Amino acid sequence: MGLHLWMIMKMMVVLSKVIFLLRVSDATPNASFDENYKIIWGNQHVQLLNQGREVQLSLDKSSGAGFGSKLYFGSGSFQMKIKLPAKDSGGIVTAFYVCTNVLNLSS
């Protein structure tokens, strides 16, 4: 391999690292809830915590809450902590739905 080709390959590696770092620095891993999500229904049952980086949804006898992403994603992850009543939780159904089209919720 000639010296010229080796230098071009080395510069391509350095350039790709710089582009990767720039793209990573644009991402906001600690973004607030409002930056990436919107409340779809049940606004009165939504509480933002940890400087807006966490959301708490509550449920009562008549309603709950829901939110949706402002962008479409091919993959991702959610973490949930579900708190049930201390004494008897028989008959309580908990559910977590992931929908691809929040404008067409039929269930």
N, CA, C and O atoms as a Tinker XYZ file with bonds, in Angstrom:
   428  protein
     1  N      0.857000   -1.170000    0.000000    73     2
     2  CA     0.000000    0.000000    0.000000    64     1     3
     3  C      0.900000    1.229000    0.000000    63     2     4     5
     4  O      1.829000    1.331000    0.802000    81     3
     5  N      0.624000    2.138000   -0.885000    73     3     6
     6  CA     1.433000    3.333000   -0.991000    64     5     7
     7  C      1.173000    4.302000    0.151000    63     6     8     9
     8  O      0.130000    4.258000    0.804000    81     7
     9  N      2.135000    5.167000    0.372000    73     7    10
    10  CA     2.033000    6.157000    1.443000    64     9    11
    11  C      0.827000    7.068000    1.236000    63    10    12    13
    12  O      0.158000    7.437000    2.201000    81    11
    13  N      0.548000    7.431000    0.000000    73    11    14
    14  CA    -0.576000    8.317000   -0.307000    64    13    15
    15  C     -1.908000    7.665000    0.063000    63    14    16    17
    16  O     -2.758000    8.304000    0.682000    81    15
    17  N     -2.093000    6.406000   -0.311000    73    15    18
    18  CA    -3.319000    5.677000    0.009000    64    17    19
    19  C     -3.473000    5.498000    1.520000    63    18    20    21
    20  O     -4.575000    5.617000    2.056000    81    19
    21  N     -2.362000    5.212000    2.202000    73    19    22
    22  CA    -2.391000    5.052000    3.659000    64    21    23
    23  C     -2.826000    6.345000    4.338000    63    22    24    25
    24  O     -3.612000    6.305000    5.285000    81    23
    25  N     -2.334000    7.483000    3.876000    73    23    26
    26  CA    -2.703000    8.790000    4.450000    64    25    27
    27  C     -4.184000    9.084000    4.212000    63    26    28    29
    28  O     -4.855000    9.620000    5.094000    81    27
    29  N     -4.696000    8.741000    3.040000    73    27    30
    30  CA    -6.118000    8.958000    2.751000    64    29    31
    31  C     -6.979000    8.115000    3.683000    63    30    32    33
    32  O     -7.971000    8.601000    4.225000    81    31
    33  N     -6.601000    6.852000    3.869000    73    31    34
    34  CA    -7.365000    5.978000    4.763000    64    33    35
    35  C     -7.325000    6.490000    6.199000    63    34    36    37
    36  O     -8.339000    6.467000    6.896000    81    35
    37  N     -6.161000    6.950000    6.639000    73    35    38
    38  CA    -6.028000    7.480000    8.000000    64    37    39
    39  C     -6.904000    8.720000    8.178000    63    38    40    41
    40  O     -7.551000    8.876000    9.214000    81    39
    41  N     -6.928000    9.595000    7.184000    73    39    42
    42  CA    -7.754000   10.803000    7.272000    64    41    43
    43  C     -9.238000   10.450000    7.276000    63    42    44    45
    44  O    -10.027000   11.113000    7.949000    81    43
    45  N     -9.629000    9.408000    6.528000    73    43    46
    46  CA   -11.031000    8.976000    6.522000    64    45    47
    47  C    -11.446000    8.467000    7.898000    63    46    48    49
    48  O    -12.553000    8.753000    8.354000    81    47
    49  N    -10.569000    7.717000    8.565000    73    47    50
    50  CA   -10.866000    7.215000    9.910000    64    49    51
    51  C    -11.022000    8.380000   10.875000    63    50    52    53
    52  O    -11.968000    8.410000   11.662000    81    51
    53  N    -10.110000    9.330000   10.825000    73    51    54
    54  CA   -10.192000   10.500000   11.708000    64    53    55
    55  C    -11.461000   11.291000   11.421000    63    54    56    57
    56  O    -12.147000   11.715000   12.351000    81    55
    57  N    -11.782000   11.494000   10.144000    73    55    58
    58  CA   -12.977000   12.240000    9.773000    64    57    59
    59  C    -14.243000   11.535000   10.255000    63    58    60    61
    60  O    -15.170000   12.178000   10.747000    81    59
    61  N    -14.275000   10.211000   10.109000    73    59    62
    62  CA   -15.464000    9.485000   10.573000    64    61    63
    63  C    -15.612000    9.587000   12.087000    63    62    64    65
    64  O    -16.736000    9.661000   12.584000    81    63
    65  N    -14.509000    9.592000   12.830000    73    63    66
    66  CA   -14.582000    9.754000   14.290000    64    65    67
    67  C    -15.107000   11.140000   14.649000    63    66    68    69
    68  O    -15.922000   11.278000   15.561000    81    67
    69  N    -14.649000   12.157000   13.943000    73    67    70
    70  CA   -15.112000   13.523000   14.209000    64    69    71
    71  C    -16.605000   13.641000   13.925000    63    70    72    73
    72  O    -17.338000   14.231000   14.718000    81    71
    73  N    -17.062000   13.090000   12.807000    73    71    74
    74  CA   -18.492000   13.138000   12.474000    64    73    75
    75  C    -19.302000   12.405000   13.527000    63    74    76    77
    76  O    -20.359000   12.883000   13.939000    81    75
    77  N    -18.813000   11.234000   13.975000    73    75    78
    78  CA   -19.510000   10.479000   15.015000    64    77    79
    79  C    -19.619000   11.304000   16.294000    63    78    80    81
    80  O    -20.690000   11.365000   16.898000    81    79
    81  N    -18.534000   11.934000   16.710000    73    79    82
    82  CA   -18.559000   12.734000   17.936000    64    81    83
    83  C    -19.495000   13.923000   17.805000    63    82    84    85
    84  O    -20.185000   14.272000   18.763000    81    83
    85  N    -19.532000   14.549000   16.641000    73    83    86
    86  CA   -20.448000   15.667000   16.438000    64    85    87
    87  C    -21.896000   15.210000   16.518000    63    86    88    89
    88  O    -22.730000   15.899000   17.104000    81    87
    89  N    -22.202000   14.063000   15.938000    73    87    90
    90  CA   -23.578000   13.556000   15.976000    64    89    91
    91  C    -23.962000   13.169000   17.391000    63    90    92    93
    92  O    -25.092000   13.421000   17.810000    81    91
    93  N    -23.037000   12.555000   18.147000    73    91    94
    94  CA   -23.333000   12.174000   19.528000    64    93    95
    95  C    -23.530000   13.413000   20.384000    63    94    96    97
    96  O    -24.399000   13.432000   21.256000    81    95
    97  N    -22.731000   14.450000   20.146000    73    95    98
    98  CA   -22.866000   15.655000   20.958000    64    97    99
    99  C    -24.171000   16.386000   20.673000    63    98   100   101
   100  O    -24.657000   17.125000   21.529000    81    99
   101  N    -24.754000   16.196000   19.483000    73    99   102
   102  CA   -26.044000   16.810000   19.178000    64   101   103
   103  C    -27.183000   16.131000   19.918000    63   102   104   105
   104  O    -28.193000   16.767000   20.217000    81   103
   105  N    -27.034000   14.859000   20.216000    73   103   106
   106  CA   -28.078000   14.130000   20.937000    64   105   107
   107  C    -28.130000   14.629000   22.369000    63   106   108   109
   108  O    -27.104000   14.970000   22.958000    81   107
   109  N    -29.336000   14.668000   22.925000    73   107   110
   110  CA   -29.505000   15.136000   24.294000    64   109   111
   111  C    -30.033000   13.998000   25.149000    63   110   112   113
   112  O    -31.245000   13.808000   25.248000    81   111
   113  N    -29.136000   13.239000   25.768000    73   111   114
   114  CA   -29.582000   12.086000   26.548000    64   113   115
   115  C    -30.396000   12.473000   27.769000    63   114   116   117
   116  O    -31.202000   11.673000   28.244000    81   115
   117  N    -30.211000   13.662000   28.284000    73   115   118
   118  CA   -30.960000   14.114000   29.450000    64   117   119
   119  C    -31.997000   15.152000   29.059000    63   118   120   121
   120  O    -32.250000   16.097000   29.806000    81   119
   121  N    -32.589000   14.981000   27.905000    73   119   122
   122  CA   -33.594000   15.924000   27.418000    64   121   123
   123  C    -34.835000   15.863000   28.292000    63   122   124   125
   124  O    -35.135000   14.831000   28.893000    81   123
   125  N    -35.540000   16.960000   28.356000    73   123   126
   126  CA   -36.772000   16.985000   29.138000    64   125   127
   127  C    -37.887000   16.261000   28.386000    63   126   128   129
   128  O    -37.817000   16.070000   27.172000    81   127
   129  N    -38.898000   15.872000   29.120000    73   127   130
   130  CA   -40.042000   15.159000   28.563000    64   129   131
   131  C    -40.677000   15.961000   27.429000    63   130   132   133
   132  O    -41.001000   15.403000   26.381000    81   131
   133  N    -40.856000   17.261000   27.634000    73   131   134
   134  CA   -41.520000   18.115000   26.648000    64   133   135
   135  C    -40.763000   18.217000   25.325000    63   134   136   137
   136  O    -41.369000   18.491000   24.289000    81   135
   137  N    -39.454000   18.000000   25.347000    73   135   138
   138  CA   -38.675000   18.091000   24.115000    64   137   139
   139  C    -38.974000   16.941000   23.160000    63   138   140   141
   140  O    -38.929000   17.118000   21.943000    81   139
   141  N    -39.279000   15.768000   23.701000    73   139   142
   142  CA   -39.435000   14.576000   22.868000    64   141   143
   143  C    -40.837000   13.988000   22.852000    63   142   144   145
   144  O    -41.167000   13.219000   21.948000    81   143
   145  N    -41.666000   14.330000   23.826000    73   143   146
   146  CA   -42.982000   13.711000   23.949000    64   145   147
   147  C    -44.060000   14.765000   24.133000    63   146   148   149
   148  O    -43.787000   15.899000   24.524000    81   147
   149  N    -45.294000   14.363000   23.841000    73   147   150
   150  CA   -46.434000   15.250000   24.088000    64   149   151
   151  C    -47.517000   14.436000   24.794000    63   150   152   153
   152  O    -47.670000   13.238000   24.553000    81   151
   153  N    -48.249000   15.096000   25.652000    73   151   154
   154  CA   -49.339000   14.443000   26.360000    64   153   155
   155  C    -50.512000   14.335000   25.400000    63   154   156   157
   156  O    -50.939000   15.334000   24.822000    81   155
   157  N    -51.034000   13.127000   25.229000    73   155   158
   158  CA   -52.129000   12.880000   24.302000    64   157   159
   159  C    -53.468000   13.062000   25.003000    63   158   160   161
   160  O    -54.382000   13.673000   24.449000    81   159
   161  N    -53.586000   12.540000   26.207000    73   159   162
   162  CA   -54.825000   12.677000   26.975000    64   161   163
   163  C    -54.512000   12.526000   28.461000    63   162   164   165
   164  O    -53.492000   11.949000   28.839000    81   163
   165  N    -55.404000   13.051000   29.293000    73   163   166
   166  CA   -55.251000   12.937000   30.741000    64   165   167
   167  C    -54.207000   13.865000   31.321000    63   166   168   169
   168  O    -53.455000   13.472000   32.213000    81   167
   169  N    -54.147000   15.090000   30.829000    73   167   170
   170  CA   -53.145000   16.049000   31.285000    64   169   171
   171  C    -53.135000   16.204000   32.805000    63   170   172   173
   172  O    -52.074000   16.395000   33.400000    81   171
   173  N    -54.301000   16.125000   33.434000    73   171   174
   174  CA   -54.388000   16.278000   34.883000    64   173   175
   175  C    -53.823000   15.068000   35.628000    63   174   176   177
   176  O    -53.677000   15.114000   36.850000    81   175
   177  N    -53.506000   13.994000   34.916000    73   175   178
   178  CA   -52.940000   12.793000   35.527000    64   177   179
   179  C    -51.453000   12.617000   35.200000    63   178   180   181
   180  O    -50.905000   11.525000   35.355000    81   179
   181  N    -50.810000   13.684000   34.753000    73   179   182
   182  CA   -49.394000   13.635000   34.382000    64   181   183
   183  C    -48.615000   14.573000   35.288000    63   182   184   185
   184  O    -48.980000   15.735000   35.466000    81   183
   185  N    -47.539000   14.051000   35.857000    73   183   186
   186  CA   -46.660000   14.866000   36.693000    64   185   187
   187  C    -45.229000   14.668000   36.209000    63   186   188   189
   188  O    -44.771000   13.533000   36.077000    81   187
   189  N    -44.520000   15.765000   35.943000    73   187   190
   190  CA   -43.130000   15.693000   35.508000    64   189   191
   191  C    -42.219000   15.743000   36.725000    63   190   192   193
   192  O    -42.432000   16.543000   37.636000    81   191
   193  N    -41.200000   14.883000   36.737000    73   191   194
   194  CA   -40.264000   14.772000   37.851000    64   193   195
   195  C    -38.830000   14.873000   37.335000    63   194   196   197
   196  O    -38.588000   14.820000   36.129000    81   195
   197  N    -37.893000   15.017000   38.255000    73   195   198
   198  CA   -36.464000   15.015000   37.931000    64   197   199
   199  C    -36.146000   16.020000   36.826000    63   198   200   201
   200  O    -35.556000   15.679000   35.801000    81   199
   201  N    -36.549000   17.250000   37.060000    73   199   202
   202  CA   -36.335000   18.356000   36.118000    64   201   203
   203  C    -36.907000   18.058000   34.736000    63   202   204   205
   204  O    -36.321000   18.420000   33.716000    81   203
   205  N    -38.059000   17.393000   34.719000    73   203   206
   206  CA   -38.747000   17.112000   33.468000    64   205   207
   207  C    -38.213000   15.929000   32.692000    63   206   208   209
   208  O    -38.650000   15.697000   31.565000    81   207
   209  N    -37.273000   15.163000   33.257000    73   207   210
   210  CA   -36.709000   14.008000   32.546000    64   209   211
   211  C    -37.456000   12.712000   32.844000    63   210   212   213
   212  O    -37.212000   11.695000   32.196000    81   211
   213  N    -38.355000   12.739000   33.808000    73   211   214
   214  CA   -39.179000   11.578000   34.135000    64   213   215
   215  C    -40.627000   12.017000   34.174000    63   214   216   217
   216  O    -40.926000   13.186000   34.418000    81   215
   217  N    -41.515000   11.087000   33.936000    73   215   218
   218  CA   -42.940000   11.396000   33.950000    64   217   219
   219  C    -43.643000   10.385000   34.843000    63   218   220   221
   220  O    -43.317000    9.197000   34.837000    81   219
   221  N    -44.599000   10.868000   35.601000    73   219   222
   222  CA   -45.419000    9.995000   36.440000    64   221   223
   223  C    -46.857000   10.100000   35.971000    63   222   224   225
   224  O    -47.439000   11.184000   35.966000    81   223
   225  N    -47.427000    8.975000   35.578000    73   223   226
   226  CA   -48.818000    8.917000   35.152000    64   225   227
   227  C    -49.630000    8.324000   36.285000    63   226   228   229
   228  O    -49.225000    7.329000   36.886000    81   227
   229  N    -50.766000    8.920000   36.579000    73   227   230
   230  CA   -51.617000    8.388000   37.641000    64   229   231
   231  C    -52.946000    7.926000   37.055000    63   230   232   233
   232  O    -53.339000    8.323000   35.958000    81   231
   233  N    -53.612000    7.092000   37.806000    73   231   234
   234  CA   -54.860000    6.477000   37.382000    64   233   235
   235  C    -55.854000    6.606000   38.518000    63   234   236   237
   236  O    -55.517000    6.363000   39.677000    81   235
   237  N    -57.079000    6.988000   38.191000    73   235   238
   238  CA   -58.146000    6.981000   39.191000    64   237   239
   239  C    -59.306000    6.148000   38.654000    63   238   240   241
   240  O    -59.144000    5.427000   37.670000    81   239
   241  N    -60.469000    6.241000   39.289000    73   239   242
   242  CA   -61.605000    5.405000   38.894000    64   241   243
   243  C    -62.143000    5.733000   37.509000    63   242   244   245
   244  O    -62.776000    4.890000   36.874000    81   243
   245  N    -61.898000    6.941000   37.038000    73   243   246
   246  CA   -62.509000    7.342000   35.774000    64   245   247
   247  C    -61.533000    7.548000   34.620000    63   246   248   249
   248  O    -61.950000    7.524000   33.462000    81   247
   249  N    -60.261000    7.749000   34.898000    73   247   250
   250  CA   -59.353000    8.060000   33.797000    64   249   251
   251  C    -57.905000    7.777000   34.157000    63   250   252   253
   252  O    -57.576000    7.478000   35.305000    81   251
   253  N    -57.060000    7.877000   33.162000    73   251   254
   254  CA   -55.620000    7.726000   33.310000    64   253   255
   255  C    -54.937000    8.784000   32.475000    63   254   256   257
   256  O    -55.382000    9.932000   32.447000    81   255
   257  N    -53.868000    8.422000   31.795000    73   255   258
   258  CA   -53.135000    9.380000   30.981000    64   257   259
   259  C    -52.382000    8.645000   29.886000    63   258   260   261
   260  O    -52.142000    7.440000   29.972000    81   259
   261  N    -52.018000    9.389000   28.862000    73   259   262
   262  CA   -51.232000    8.822000   27.779000    64   261   263
   263  C    -50.362000    9.881000   27.145000    63   262   264   265
   264  O    -50.703000   11.064000   27.148000    81   263
   265  N    -49.235000    9.453000   26.600000    73   263   266
   266  CA   -48.351000   10.384000   25.909000    64   265   267
   267  C    -47.803000    9.719000   24.664000    63   266   268   269
   268  O    -47.830000    8.496000   24.530000    81   267
   269  N    -47.307000   10.542000   23.759000    73   267   270
   270  CA   -46.756000   10.040000   22.508000    64   269   271
   271  C    -45.479000   10.764000   22.150000    63   270   272   273
   272  O    -45.227000   11.878000   22.608000    81   271
   273  N    -44.684000   10.124000   21.333000    73   271   274
   274  CA   -43.427000   10.696000   20.881000    64   273   275
   275  C    -43.693000   11.735000   19.796000    63   274   276   277
   276  O    -44.610000   11.578000   18.989000    81   275
   277  N    -42.903000   12.776000   19.780000    73   275   278
   278  CA   -43.005000   13.782000   18.729000    64   277   279
   279  C    -42.344000   13.301000   17.435000    63   278   280   281
   280  O    -42.603000   13.851000   16.364000    81   279
   281  N    -41.498000   12.283000   17.532000    73   279   282
   282  CA   -40.804000   11.725000   16.376000    64   281   283
   283  C    -41.111000   10.244000   16.260000    63   282   284   285
   284  O    -41.553000    9.622000   17.226000    81   283
   285  N    -40.880000    9.680000   15.090000    73   283   286
   286  CA   -41.035000    8.242000   14.884000    64   285   287
   287  C    -39.688000    7.567000   15.098000    63   286   288   289
   288  O    -38.653000    8.069000   14.658000    81   287
   289  N    -39.712000    6.423000   15.779000    73   287   290
   290  CA   -38.492000    5.683000   16.062000    64   289   291
   291  C    -38.642000    4.247000   15.598000    63   290   292   293
   292  O    -39.734000    3.682000   15.659000    81   291
   293  N    -37.554000    3.656000   15.136000    73   291   294
   294  CA   -37.553000    2.254000   14.763000    64   293   295
   295  C    -37.359000    1.352000   15.959000    63   294   296   297
   296  O    -37.770000    0.192000   15.942000    81   295
   297  N    -36.734000    1.880000   16.998000    73   295   298
   298  CA   -36.517000    1.103000   18.213000    64   297   299
   299  C    -36.321000    2.063000   19.375000    63   298   300   301
   300  O    -36.159000    3.267000   19.178000    81   299
   301  N    -36.337000    1.527000   20.570000    73   299   302
   302  CA   -36.157000    2.335000   21.763000    64   301   303
   303  C    -36.455000    1.518000   22.995000    63   302   304   305
   304  O    -36.690000    0.312000   22.908000    81   303
   305  N    -36.447000    2.166000   24.137000    73   303   306
   306  CA   -36.746000    1.445000   25.372000    64   305   307
   307  C    -37.472000    2.365000   26.343000    63   306   308   309
   308  O    -37.320000    3.586000   26.312000    81   307
   309  N    -38.248000    1.750000   27.187000    73   307   310
   310  CA   -38.943000    2.440000   28.257000    64   309   311
   311  C    -38.678000    1.682000   29.541000    63   310   312   313
   312  O    -38.531000    0.460000   29.528000    81   311
   313  N    -38.619000    2.393000   30.637000    73   311   314
   314  CA   -38.562000    1.769000   31.954000    64   313   315
   315  C    -39.817000    2.162000   32.693000    63   314   316   317
   316  O    -40.256000    3.310000   32.629000    81   315
   317  N    -40.394000    1.202000   33.397000    73   315   318
   318  CA   -41.622000    1.476000   34.146000    64   317   319
   319  C    -41.483000    0.952000   35.559000    63   318   320   321
   320  O    -40.856000   -0.080000   35.802000    81   319
   321  N    -42.074000    1.678000   36.477000    73   319   322
   322  CA   -42.261000    1.212000   37.840000    64   321   323
   323  C    -43.746000    1.333000   38.110000    63   322   324   325
   324  O    -44.313000    2.419000   37.990000    81   323
   325  N    -44.378000    0.237000   38.472000    73   323   326
   326  CA   -45.814000    0.237000   38.710000    64   325   327
   327  C    -46.053000    0.043000   40.194000    63   326   328   329
   328  O    -45.553000   -0.908000   40.797000    81   327
   329  N    -46.815000    0.944000   40.774000    73   327   330
   330  CA   -47.133000    0.866000   42.196000    64   329   331
   331  C    -48.585000    0.426000   42.340000    63   330   332   333
   332  O    -49.499000    1.092000   41.854000    81   331
   333  N    -48.784000   -0.701000   43.013000    73   331   334
   334  CA   -50.121000   -1.235000   43.256000    64   333   335
   335  C    -50.545000   -0.914000   44.681000    63   334   336   337
   336  O    -49.698000   -0.634000   45.529000    81   335
   337  N    -51.846000   -0.951000   44.957000    73   335   338
   338  CA   -52.306000   -0.723000   46.332000    64   337   339
   339  C    -51.640000   -1.707000   47.296000    63   338   340   341
   340  O    -51.377000   -2.856000   46.943000    81   339
   341  N    -51.375000   -1.244000   48.499000    73   339   342
   342  CA   -50.624000   -2.035000   49.478000    64   341   343
   343  C    -51.356000   -3.292000   49.932000    63   342   344   345
   344  O    -50.721000   -4.332000   50.108000    81   343
   345  N    -52.650000   -3.231000   50.122000    73   343   346
   346  CA   -53.368000   -4.368000   50.710000    64   345   347
   347  C    -53.807000   -5.375000   49.660000    63   346   348   349
   348  O    -53.185000   -6.428000   49.523000    81   347
   349  N    -54.839000   -5.082000   48.934000    73   347   350
   350  CA   -55.413000   -6.048000   48.004000    64   349   351
   351  C    -55.362000   -5.487000   46.592000    63   350   352   353
   352  O    -56.022000   -4.493000   46.290000    81   351
   353  N    -54.590000   -6.112000   45.740000    73   351   354
   354  CA   -54.509000   -5.648000   44.355000    64   353   355
   355  C    -55.215000   -6.610000   43.406000    63   354   356   357
   356  O    -55.025000   -6.537000   42.192000    81   355
   357  N    -56.023000   -7.505000   43.949000    73   355   358
   358  CA   -56.789000   -8.423000   43.109000    64   357   359
   359  C    -57.787000   -7.663000   42.249000    63   358   360   361
   360  O    -58.462000   -6.758000   42.739000    81   359
   361  N    -57.885000   -8.015000   40.992000    73   359   362
   362  CA   -58.815000   -7.353000   40.082000    64   361   363
   363  C    -58.243000   -6.130000   39.398000    63   362   364   365
   364  O    -58.901000   -5.546000   38.536000    81   363
   365  N    -57.041000   -5.728000   39.756000    73   363   366
   366  CA   -56.415000   -4.571000   39.117000    64   365   367
   367  C    -55.642000   -5.057000   37.898000    63   366   368   369
   368  O    -54.808000   -5.958000   37.992000    81   367
   369  N    -55.930000   -4.454000   36.771000    73   367   370
   370  CA   -55.250000   -4.805000   35.527000    64   369   371
   371  C    -54.341000   -3.647000   35.145000    63   370   372   373
   372  O    -54.801000   -2.516000   34.989000    81   371
   373  N    -53.070000   -3.925000   34.997000    73   371   374
   374  CA   -52.137000   -2.900000   34.542000    64   373   375
   375  C    -51.789000   -3.187000   33.091000    63   374   376   377
   376  O    -51.663000   -4.344000   32.689000    81   375
   377  N    -51.636000   -2.140000   32.322000    73   375   378
   378  CA   -51.340000   -2.315000   30.901000    64   377   379
   379  C    -50.392000   -1.225000   30.437000    63   378   380   381
   380  O    -50.401000   -0.105000   30.947000    81   379
   381  N    -49.589000   -1.575000   29.472000    73   379   382
   382  CA   -48.674000   -0.631000   28.846000    64   381   383
   383  C    -48.783000   -0.849000   27.350000    63   382   384   385
   384  O    -48.391000   -1.902000   26.847000    81   383
   385  N    -49.303000    0.119000   26.640000    73   383   386
   386  CA   -49.533000   -0.005000   25.202000    64   385   387
   387  C    -48.500000    0.806000   24.430000    63   386   388   389
   388  O    -48.169000    1.929000   24.809000    81   387
   389  N    -48.010000    0.243000   23.375000    73   387   390
   390  CA   -47.157000    0.957000   22.437000    64   389   391
   391  C    -47.891000    0.954000   21.106000    63   390   392   393
   392  O    -48.149000   -0.103000   20.531000    81   391
   393  N    -48.222000    2.134000   20.626000    73   391   394
   394  CA   -48.995000    2.273000   19.384000    64   393   395
   395  C    -48.130000    2.927000   18.319000    63   394   396   397
   396  O    -47.280000    3.764000   18.622000    81   395
   397  N    -48.350000    2.543000   17.086000    73   395   398
   398  CA   -47.607000    3.163000   15.996000    64   397   399
   399  C    -48.302000    4.405000   15.459000    63   398   400   401
   400  O    -47.670000    5.230000   14.800000    81   399
   401  N    -49.589000    4.545000   15.732000    73   399   402
   402  CA   -50.334000    5.694000   15.239000    64   401   403
   403  C    -51.245000    6.189000   16.355000    63   402   404   405
   404  O    -52.333000    5.649000   16.554000    81   403
   405  N    -50.810000    7.209000   17.079000    73   403   406
   406  CA   -51.592000    7.687000   18.216000    64   405   407
   407  C    -52.846000    8.433000   17.788000    63   406   408   409
   408  O    -53.726000    8.668000   18.615000    81   407
   409  N    -52.950000    8.807000   16.536000    73   407   410
   410  CA   -54.141000    9.510000   16.072000    64   409   411
   411  C    -55.281000    8.553000   15.767000    63   410   412   413
   412  O    -56.417000    8.985000   15.570000    81   411
   413  N    -54.995000    7.263000   15.725000    73   411   414
   414  CA   -56.007000    6.274000   15.387000    64   413   415
   415  C    -56.085000    5.213000   16.485000    63   414   416   417
   416  O    -55.868000    4.030000   16.225000    81   415
   417  N    -56.391000    5.632000   17.696000    73   415   418
   418  CA   -56.502000    4.699000   18.815000    64   417   419
   419  C    -57.919000    4.156000   18.863000    63   418   420   421
   420  O    -58.859000    4.892000   19.162000    81   419
   421  N    -58.075000    2.882000   18.573000    73   419   422
   422  CA   -59.412000    2.303000   18.557000    64   421   423
   423  C    -59.641000    1.340000   19.712000    63   422   424   425
   424  O    -60.757000    0.848000   19.877000    81   423
   425  N    -58.628000    1.057000   20.513000    73   423   426
   426  CA   -58.821000    0.126000   21.624000    64   425   427
   427  C    -58.677000    0.811000   22.957000    63   426   428
   428  O    -58.810000    0.169000   23.999000    81   427
